[in-house]
Structures are given as structure tokens and as C-alpha cells.
Amino acid sequence: MPDVQSTVVEFVNKLRKRKIEGSQATAKCTVELLRSVISHQRVPHANQAAALIDAVKAVGEQLVAANPVELAVGNVVRRVLHIIREEDLSLTTAAMGGLDLLDASDDDDVDNCKGIGYPAMSAAVVAAAARSTLRPPSLQTLLEGTPESATVPYTSSSGADSESKSKSADKSSLTRKLKHDVIEGVNQLIHEIAGCHEQIAEQAIEHIHQNEVILTLGSSRTVLEFMCAAKEKKRSFRVFVAEGAPRYQGHLLAKELVARGLQTTVITDSAVFAMISRVNMVIIGAHAVMANGGVIGPVGVNMAALAAQKHAVPFVVLAGSHKLCPLYPHNPEVLLNELRSPSELLDFGEFSDCLDFGAGSGSIQVVNPTFDYVPPNLVSLFITDTGGHNPSYMYRLIADYYSADDLVM
Amino acid sequence: MHPAVYKVGLQYLSGDISGGNARCIAMLQAFQEVVKDYSTPPEKTLNRNMAAKISSYVSFLRDCRPLSVSMENAIRFVKNRIAKLPITLSESEAKAALKSDIARFINEKIIGADTVIVKHAVTKIRDGDVLLTYGSPTAVEMVLLHAHELGKKFRVLVVDSRPKLQGQLLLRRLIKRGINCAYTHINAISYIMHQVTKVFLGASSVFSNGTVYSRVGTACVAMVATAFRVPVLVCCEAYKFHERVLLDYSICSSNELGDPNAISKVHGREDINYFDGLTNNANLKFLNLMYDATPSDYISMIITDYGMVPPTSVPVIVRECQKEHNCFESPKIVI
């Protein structure tokens, strides 16, 4: 336990100092950390899932607080919580399936009140589980009222322990099985995060056609892999890269594209509107995708999206599923943005005479945001590792990946 | 080659003189020197010979740097005046008339126009305004300074872009005069636009379909301002208007291209050197556009010396200007 705690503290420090770059790397490290937290967590016999959930939530809150702007951290924590709840539910239904059979064989034991109580319990349990996994509630679950969480089966199963030795054997194997299943699910999640680029790049050939001109901003590895996949399939096309001052990430992307043999032209950010009429498609990589289909991207994408809308150019956003955030953006420019150092814009040495707030001299303020928000009506298509989607569909994917109980952490 | 013209050409080449008005005034003052030192060779008429000389100087200036629309209009005016000189005038009288015409053009069409524009535009600035401007337009700078002298309380947001970073010059001048400013780069305009109450832009030229031709990036600023419902006001002297029309916003047929190395190298940031050794790669190109065209639906109003007009009234003003040129008589010299 203590060394897990120290790794958590170390990771929190890395996040706070922004030492980890990129959502994919951050997500992967976060999941691996949570995996070690789960495997080291001692779970009691009863309320296993609750114990795991509490442990993961405690660590998750620290991580999110360290870097609130890196939404991938919160996304991945919620994914892990969802995995725990889902595995718990599937084990419960399997256990109930097993216990129902035993019930059928013990038909003679009418005095067993637990046996009588079971059918009602199972319905309540199903209702609870259904609510927690955001499935649409059926009439039965609505009429049952609000039962306790999915920990109910364990109290009943612990009560039934006295009944037969076989049941207790099932229960202890259940203990180990939950953790095992959760770790397996988490491993799958890691695999998914690591492989998102390939999944997205596979769809490149459907969207990039021969002799097309593509505009891109920022430096996203997803976009790079996407374009290289199209090039592998012998599509020849040209790429305009906006340089992305003041971080100049466009320079980085252009260098990579040229190294892979793509025809690249570097333009200044101010020329985006001028060039958009000559472009067939705009492709960008998102930093995060919000629940309403809005996109948080590198600064300058809103300008490109507006220009693309004016000229009816498709605006395509590439995002791995770990970037899908179940939160709605309220005032995203302020709350989900980070301001960087003014020295990237103004050289302090050159402007030292203006920075002296003497009499008669005006004050100077420098604004240097990192991210930009694009509303969903400007996005034509999202390409994720599960395929292509409309912005209006993104909220539905949240139901697949996240549980309603975990949205507020 | 007249030394004054040569000097102006070199100043254009090095970028010492930039901005439509400055370039035009410098060129016209050089032409005044040319007229002063001119003497008609024997067997030649003054009209044709001087026009030919002016044309040769113009092609030299064009080699140094492509002409702006304001310069083209001024050249057309000068040639027009040369052609209209009455034959009866002696050489000294003709030279004096020409010099005074050029001086009148500068004073009325450029300097005088700027005064009128400033007078109109300050009425649009109110206390508590947050004004956004892009680059370093001379007309807008005069408006802001005058409004500050009148005691209006406002803030200015200067938006800048690579590679010229002209906004820094404007920023410095405004700060020195005591105006509170904020500074940002063009990518961040979506972030700050919700604070802005008005956008003031300059123009190199305005075409007859209302399209504004100006520094690259102006179209982006106007577009984002329109998306956030912020009024966009363009300050432009009437002599810069042109009867051409323009649909293509990248103006690929005649856009001026700047130095590609200005993009690959970032001045002052030696750590940004990703392109070292790659400049000869056939796959890599740099495109450094100087100008772009802003569609007229992004412009709320154009402030000129003829008044404050919507972009749809530009062809009307062009016609008025042309009529004025046709009856722009030189003053009668009474002997």
C-alpha cells in the first residue's frame, strides 16, 4: 500500500507540473496507476465493488484536481469506475443465475425466508444495476422504487451462506473474480488507448481521396497517422499546415509529414481564411470532445471551423475514445483553458520600456490561451476508434463508456 | 534614374516604408523632386516625355516591391494631370502646376482625408468601449490617439500575427501615449472576442463589390467578429477605392508573396528550428501571403472622407471620385 501511495503522489506532481504531454500518454499512465491501485487494494468480503470504487474515486479526485484542464484523466478514471460497476453487475447476474438454480433444487425448504425473499431481491438488484449502467429503465424497475446499490446481493448471499457450503464456495470465488475481471477490463482499456491511432487511421482511405488538398492545424499524432495511412494506400494529396503560433506545433507536424513523404506547405495562421477556398477538407485532432459534441482543440481551430463553414468545407475531427468527456461545456473558454506565458508573444527585453508603469504610460496585458472551443454545429464529422459519428451522436457514446453515478467526482 | 526615386525604391525593398499611405506619400514626394529637376530635351514635348519618364520610374518601383492599389491610383492621377497640361504653358509653369497638383493630392486625398476620417470615427467610440484592431493601420492609430486626447475612456486590444508582427509597433505607440492595451495573437481571437465591443480595421484598398483588400489575417478577424456579433468598421481613404471587383479571397492571381524564410525561421525563438536542413526538400514549401480579401458581408461600415457608408456604397464613391478627377482643374496661374 505505501508504495502505491508514493506512486500516486509522484504522478500527481507530474500532472501538476505538466510534465506529461499529450492526452494519450496521460491517459495510459493514469490507467496503469489505477490498475496498480486496484490490485493493491484490500477488498472486504462484503461490498467489494464499493470498496474498489471508493479507492479509485479517492485517487481519481486527486489526479483530476492536479490538472483539471487535461480532461483525459477524468475520462479514464470514470472509465475504470464504469468497468468496476459493469464487472460487478455481470458477476451479480451470473451469481443470481447460479443461486436461482439452487433455489429451484431447494423447493422443499419453504421455511427458508431468504429463499422467499430472493425473487423480490433479484428484481430490486436488477433495477439498481440497470440504473447504474444507464440502461433505459423498464416499467418493472420504475415500480420497484429506489433500491440500494448493487451491494444488496452480497448481504443476501452472506445470509444464504449458512444454507449450503457450495454457496459459500461460490462467494469466495466471487471475491477473487471481481478483482480479476476488473484488472482484465482495465488491461483491455489500456490496449484500447494504445491502439486508438491504428483504429482511426484505418478509416482514412474512406475520407481522403485522390488529388485532394487538406488543411490542418496543430500537431496531433492521430492526424499524422491518419494521413500516412491514406498515403500508404497510394492516395496522393497535398497538405497545408497552419504553423500554430506561438507554440509553432505546425512546424513539428510539417516536419513529420515531409519525412513521411507527403507534399506539405506551411502557411501562417492569418492565411487560414485566404486558403480555405482552395482546400477540400479540414482535419484536426481534438484535445477533448465534450458531451454536446463540442471540441476543445489547439488555439485557432475555432477560426478555421468558422472559415470552413463559410466555404462549406467539411470539418473533420479525429479523437480517440479516451478523449470523450461526459461533461457539458459551460463557459469552456475560461474554465477549460490554460493561459501560457506572455514571453511567447512579447520579448520582455524588447518591451521593457513599456512594462514600466510610469505616469502617463498605459498598462499592458498579454493574453495567450492554449485551447479553443468549437461548438458542435461547426463540426461535420467525428472519427473515433469506433467509427465515424455525427456531433449529435456523441452523447450516446457516453452511455456506453461511463456510468451516471460517476459523472460528478 | 533619379536619386529620389532610387532612394524610395530601396526603402520599399528593405521594408523601411510600409503601409499604403506612407508608400504613396513617399512616392509622390519623389515625383515632386523629379518634376523639379526635370528639363525637356530638345525635339520632345513635355507631356509625352515626362509621362514616359514617370512610367520608367514606376516600373523600377514595381521591381522593388509590387505596387499597392493606392500607389496605382496616385500614378494614374499624376499621368492624368500630365496629359491634361495645356500646351500653351511654358515649361516652368507646367512644372509648377504639376508640383502643386501633386501637393494638392497629398494634402486633400491623403492627409486631409485622414483628418475627416478621424473626425467621423471618434463619434463611434464611447466610454467603456473595448476596441480591437489588427496589425498597425495608420488611419486607425490616428483615430485611437485622437479619441484618447478627447478624453474618452476605452481599452484597446491589439491582435498581431506572424511573420511581420506589426502589431507590436502599434502597441508600443499606444502605450507610450497612455492608452491601456492588451496584446494577443490571431489564433486567440475566439478567446477574446466576447469582451470586444467594436473592431476597427485598416484597408489597403476596397473593391467595387465591397470586398476589402488588406493585410492577411484581416478576413479572419472580421469573420470571427461577425460570428460574435461585433460590429466591424473599416477606415479607408477614398483614393484607395478601385473599380475592380474581387471574388477570390486568396487572390491567387495577384497576391503578393513575401519571403518564405520568414516562416521557416522564427525571429527571437532559436529553439524553433524544426526545418534546419529541410529547406531544399522538394516536398516542403512555404507560403507567405501578404494580403487577403474580406467579404463585404463581414463589414458593417466603411469610414471614408466621403462619410460613413456601408460596403454596398463603394461603387457610388468610386464614380464620384472619377467625376472629380475629370474636372480636377489645375489652378489658373495669373501672370
Interface residues (C-beta under 8 A of the other chain):
Chain A: F240 E243 G244 A245 P246 Y248 H251 L252 A254 K255 L257 V258 G261 L262 Q263 T264 T265 V266 I267 T268 D269 S270 A271 V272 F273 A274 M275 S277 R278 V299 G300 N302 M303 L306 A307 K310 E333 N337 L345 L346 D347 E350 F351 C354 G360 S361 G362 S363 I364 Q365 V366 V367 N368 P369 D372 Y373
Chain B: D160 S161 R162 P163 Q168 L171 R172 L174 I175 K176 R177 G178 I179 N180 C181 A182 Y183 T184 H185 I186 N187 A188 I189 S190 Y191 I192 H194 R215 V216 G217 A219 C220 M223 V224 A227 D248 Y249 S250 I251 C252 N255 I263 S264 V266 G268 R269 I272 Y274 F275 L278 N281 N283 L284 K285 F286 L287 N288 L289 D292 A293
